[in-house]
Amino acid sequence: MSSIVVISSRGEQRVRAGHPWIYRSDVVDVRAEGGEIVQVLGPRRRMVGCALFSDRSQISLRMLTRGDTPAGLPLLRARIENAIAFREALGLDATAYRLVHGEADLLPSLIVDQYGDHLVVQALSQGMDRLLPAIATMLVEIAAPAGILARNDPKVRALEGLEQTVEVLHGIVPESVIAREGPIEYAVDLRKGQKTGLFLDQRENKEAAARYAHGRLLDAFSYTGGFALRLARQCAHAEAIDISADAVGLIRANAERNGVPHLEAREANVFDELRRLERAGVRYDTIVLDPPAFAKNKASLSNARAGYKEINLRAMRLLTPAGYLVTCSCSYHVSEEMFGEMLHEASVDSHVPVSVVEKRTQGRDHPVLVGVPETHYLKCFILRRVE
Ligand code: SAH
């Protein structure tokens, strides 16, 4: 007998509308253990589909199939192959990119990133965690990586009652690997770096920014130099700032590796530094703002908005006329519309008229699934100071 979870009619409607998540409040009856693949039934015991079940998270069910279609390892394998084939078809000029982007690849709560010959995986629900050994075996068969690392240390795993661990699942994973994006090489620490090592979702935004960057560059919230390294070569002067001393050390090492010795990296709090630079009368032709997610949940939205507005307003004041501001938010809770309104207010308050040159999102290897707004998290606007 397979395990069963019965949901309310509201839950059933949500599935019909195309969303893969069912919240605990829409679960009516459970005859299953956490981590199992279950059959989901509607209130009148009609089969809704198959899902991953979690007994701890607010997200109780993550749908894998709809109607009578069964879910099992062959289906997961086909979806992984499909996801990888899509990335291959993109013909990305990079050795590091996302192979599996969870919900958007119909593999909810599974992340697989490729860094050259190595793969980094994350299982972010009880169900995916249980399937991970089988998935690692499939990845070895499909992609023949030299090593697979499980970066199962994101905090969201705690919401699932799962341990935070980092472990090698296959082969050998060196302490540092080299990832290339276009002309730039980054040294990456897969075990300790943020996310799975790099912010792979910004690759195409760095390329886009390279269409405009010139003169004096400031890359704020630089991490290991993502934007700064890509843009420095076409800028007469380049500065990168980050609050983390480790990150600043890596920017310097990466600058040397890529032959951009004029990139100056320093450890600073961007909020303080923007104020100091304004007082000092320093001005920039190109500024990048790529802060961490200020809004981690809905409750922190109003503080987050104030934070975004503060840095954008100050950056606008630091721009020379005809200068460019590349400004990002990776908070899913800050919608593109909200982000646009915040930029409008920052422009009004700073008395700096700006036009929108490009409105962008995460790279194509991080697709957005229509009907699932949670898969659209990154906003990147390229603005130009009009005068
Ligand atoms: N642009 C980067 C990613 C930035 S991630 C890339 O493309 O690779 C955000 C970074 O902001 C992190 O490295 C974090 O250390 C840094 N950070 C967070 N708060 C900060 C602050 N107040 N001032 C400066 N840096 C900060």
Boltz pocket constraint, residues with backbone or C-beta under 6 A from the ligand:
constraints:
  - pocket:
      binder: B
      contacts: [[A, 198], [A, 199], [A, 202], [A, 220], [A, 221], [A, 222], [A, 223], [A, 224], [A, 225], [A, 226], [A, 227], [A, 241], [A, 242], [A, 243], [A, 244], [A, 247], [A, 268], [A, 269], [A, 270], [A, 271], [A, 290], [A, 291], [A, 292]]
      max_distance: 6.0
